[in-house]
Amino acid sequence: MKPIDETTATGTRMSDFDYDLPEELIAQTPLHDRSSSRLMIVDRQTQAISHSSFTGLGAFLRPGDLLVLNDSRVIPARLLIRRKSGGRGELLLLHRTENRAEWIALSRPTRKLRAGQAVEVLPVDSTAEPATATILEKLDDSTVKVRLDPDVDANLEAYGHVPLPPYIRTDLPDPERYQTVYGVAIGSAAAPTAGLHFTSELLSELEQTGIGIARVTLHVGLDTFRPVVEDMAEDHEIHTEWCSVEPTTVMAIQQCRSNGGRVIAVGTTAARTIETLARRAGTGDLASFAGPTDIYITPGYEWKLVDGLITNFHLPKSTLILMVSSFAGHDLIKRAYQEAIDRRYRFFSFGDATLIL
């Protein structure tokens, strides 16, 4: 990333959050052992950067710390379609509308679709019945509102593919490797990838040393697939995503902080959810909730509840690199990313991890 200039009157320039990444460092496949990834430790107070493995995570945590996991589970949201003309495309289901029988979806190619058009959904399972989806409305140049046949909606596993990010061009033989071991709340269009490093055994070991485990839910949606194309971060419009925090998690966060422990978000999605919890409380008490969030965390944001962050390495000029730069500082993140490149860390969804404290 280029050195950041003094804050301008116009806001945050996205060009300051760009960097050059050798293509061979983009991890195309997950490691055989989830927890064998490398771990970079970034200390915000001392500005020090050190290196370990993810299995060594516990050495950097203390009894009384609380790990907050996003327990959302990815749906097989990528549907391959065929138009009446024979042309093919795809729908990426993002989330249901308030009318639960309808979906908002990314579509390709959108220009070939029109409202009222029925398209064939090509099944994954050869025994599945032929099915269709109906385009109800074109929302913009990339998204549509769609209604699926009931057979498709009730049995997405027979029709849908795992929606891997576009920079992954290698097939994934085992779709479970794009799920966390603790994901139970079905609804995401992409995995909360920081959690992919955890095994059940590692979580159990951490709990035995006095590390608390709590869960939130945020269903990952459109912004995971939308690059920031505006020159200024403030001009980017972030879409809402559904999230929830149960009373037990609220109590765990309150107890952790009152006892001097650190609340450590596992992933940017967990971090957004925890900070949404703080925003909803304002100056009052924390309270459980379920609903949409549009929180947009950029440099200058004052963090309220998150004391530490476990996260992967993020795309240049993305909302996620804005978030981690907000948490750790632009200069420190710039240095950390350059060191990761120099040391040949693996980047993005199936890549290595950072622990920022």
N, C-alpha and C positions, 0 to 999 in steps of 0.2 A: 504494500500500500504506500502511496505517496505521503510525504509529511503533510500533516494537516496545518492549514493556515489559521490565523486568528479567526474567531467566529465573526461572520459577516452579518450585516444588517438584514440580509435576505435569508439567512438560515444555514442549513447543513448541506454542503455540496456532496453529492453521491460520488463524484470523481475522487474524493479523498478516501473512499472506502473500496477502491479497486486494487487489485494486485494480480501479478502474473503467476499462474500455476501451471507447471508442466503437466500435460494431459495424462502422463503415465502415473501420476500420483492420485488420480481419481480412482478410488477403490471400486472395482467392477463386481466383486464377489465378496461375501462375508467370510471371515476366517472360520476354520473348522470348529475352533473352541471360542465361544462368544467372549469370554473374559480374558482372552490372550492378547487383546489389542494393547497398543502402547497408550500410555497416559502422560500427558504433559501437565505439570502443576504450575499454575500461574498465581503468584502471591501479590495481591494488590498493595499490601502495606510496604513490603520490602522491594517490590518490583522485580523480584527474583523469578527465574524460570528454571524448573528442574524436570527430571524425567524418570518415569517408572513404568510399570505395567498395570493394567486395570486390576489384575488380581491383587496388587499391592495397595488398592484404594484405602483399605482400613488404616494403613499407617498414617494417613493424612487427616483422618477423622478422629473425633474424641467422643467418649461416652457422654451421652446427653445430646449429641447432635441428632438432627432429624432429616432423613432423606424423604423427599416428597416425589412420588412417582406418578406419572400420567398413565392410568390403566386403560386408556382407549385402545381398541383393537381395530385393525384395518379390515375393511370389507373388500371383497373381490370386485372392486368398483369399475374396472375397465371393461367395457362391453364393446365387442367388435360388431359392427353393423354392416348391412348391405342394403342399398337403395333399390328401388324397383328397376332402375336403369342397369343395375349390376355393379355400379360403383360402390366401393367400400369406404368405410370410415370408422370412427369410434366415438363412444360417449364415455366420459369419465364422471361417474356419479360423485357429487360433492356433498350434498346433504338434502334431506327431505324438506319440503315446504311445510307450512302449517297444515295444509291438506296432505296428510301423511301418505296419500296414494301418488303424490307427485314428487319429482326430484328436480333439483338444479344440477346441471351437468355441463362440463366443458365438452365441446363438440369439435370434431374435425372430419371433413371440412365444413365449417358452418355455412359458407356461402352456398353450398349445395342443398341445404335443408330449408324447409319452409313450414310455417305453422299449419297444422292439420295433416302433415305428411306422416305416413306409417313406414317404418323401416324394419327390416328383419334383424333380429338379434341372433348372432351365430353362437351356438352353444359350445362350451368346453367339453361337456359330457356328451358323447355320441348317442347316448340313449335318451337324451332330453328331447322333449317335444319341440317342434318349430314354434317360434314365438316372435312377437313384434313389440316395438316401442313406438309411441305416438309423440311427435313433436308438437307441443301445445303452444309454444311461444318462443321467438328468438329474442333474447334479452339484450345482447350486444354482439360484437363481432367474434365472440368466442364461447358464449354461454347460451344455453337454451333451458326451457322448462319442458320436462318430458314426463309422460306416464308410461310405465312398464306394464306389460301383460301380468296379471296376477301370478302366473306360474314363474315368471322371471323374478318378480319382486319377492316371492316367498322362498326362492331357491337360487339365490345369486351364485352360490358355489358351482352350480351346474352351467352357468352362463358367463360368469365374470372371471377376469384375470387379475392377478395382483398388480396394482398400479405403481410400478417402479418409476422413480424419477427419470426424466428424459436423458440425463447424463449417464445412466446405467444402460449399457447396450449388450450385456451378457444375460442370457436366460438364467432364471433362478429355479433350479430343480425342485427345491423344497420351499414352498411358500411360507412355511412357518418361520423361516430365517428372516422374514421381513415382519415378524411379530415379536413383541416382547414376551418374556416368559410369564409375565403377570397381567397381560392384556385381557380384559374380560368384557369391557363395555364396548359393544360393537357400534362403529359409526365413523371411523376415520377414512379419509381418502389417501392418507400417507402415514407411515409409521412415525411415532415419536422416537427418533433414532438414537438419542442418547441412551435410552433404556435397552437397546439391543445388546449392550455389553454385559448385562447382568445375567447370571445364572441363578437358579433357585438355591444352589449350594452357597454361592457368594452372599446372597441376601441373608441366608440363615447364619452364616459366619459373622456377618456384620451385626445382626441382631444379638448374637450371643456375646458380643463385646460391648453391648450397651448402646448401640446405634438404633435410634427409633426409625420405623418405617411407616409412612402414611401415604394415602392415595388421593389424587384428584382425578377428574376426567376433563379432557379437552379434545373434542373431535376435530382433527386436523382437516382443514378445508382449502379453499381457493388460493389463499396467499402463499401456500407452499409452492404452487406452480406458477405464480405471477412474479416475474422479475420487476424490479423498480426501473422504469424507463424514464422517469422524470429526472431532470438535472438536480433538483433540490428535494431532499428527503421530505420536507414539509408538504410538498405538492402530491405526494403519493397517497392514494386513498386505500386504506386497509379495510378488508372485508371482515364481517363478524364471524365468529366461530362459537359454537355452543360449548359451554363448560359447566362444571358443577363442583362444589365442595361440600362434603357431608359434615354433620356436626362432630363426628369423631375426629376428623382431620382438623377442624377448627380448634378443638380442645388440645390436640397434640401440638399444634403450632403455638398456642398460647402457653402451654406447659413448658415446651422447649425454650421459648424466649424468656419466660419468668425464671427458669433455672439456669440461665446463662448459656444455653446451648445455641447452636447455629442451625438455621433452617436452610437446607441445601436442596435446591431444585434440581431434579434429574431431567434436564432438557429445557429448552426455551418454552415449550408448551406448558410445562409445569410452572415455570417462572411466570409466564403471562397469567396463568390462572391464580397463582398466589397473589400477585400484584393486583389483579382484578378484585380479589377478596379484600385487600387493603383499601382499594379505591372505593368500593361499595360501602365500607365501614366509615370512611371519612375520619372524623375525630371521635367516632363512637366505638362501640364494641364490635368485634368481628362476629359475623353471623353466617351460617351456612346459606348457600344459594344454588340455584340452577337457572341458567339463562345465557343469553348472548354476551360476548365480550368483543369490544373493538379497541382494546387498549393497544397503543402503538408506542413502543419504548425506543427512544432515540437518545443520542448524546444530550446530556442536560437533564435527563429524567432523574428524579429523586426516588431511589429505591426504598420501599417501606418495610417489607417483611423478608425478602430473600437475602441471606447472608453469604451463600455460596452457590456455585452453579457448575454442574457437570454437563458438558455439551460436546458435540463434534465440531469439526472445522467447517465453516460455512462458505457459501458461494460469495464471490466478489459482488459488491454493489447490491446486497440483499438486505431485507429488513432484519434478518437474523444477525448479520455482522454489525448492523447498527445497534442491535440490542446488546451484544456482548461487548461492544466498544463503550456503550453507555455504562455497563457494569464494571469494566476493568480499566477504562480509559483508552483512548485511541492509540496513543503512542505505545502502550504496553501490548495491546493486541497486535499492532503492526509488527512489533519486534517478535512476538510469539509466533505469528504466522510465518515470518521469514525464517525463524529458527526451525519451525516444523518442515518447511520446504527444504532447507539445507540438510536436515537430518532424515529426509525421505519419509516423513509421516504419511499415512494414507488419509485421504480427504473425503469428506461428505458422508453420505448415508451409511455406507459400509466401512467407513474409515475409522481412524483412531479417535481418542477422546482427550478432552481437557478438563481439569478440575480447577476452577477459579475461586480462590478464597480471599 
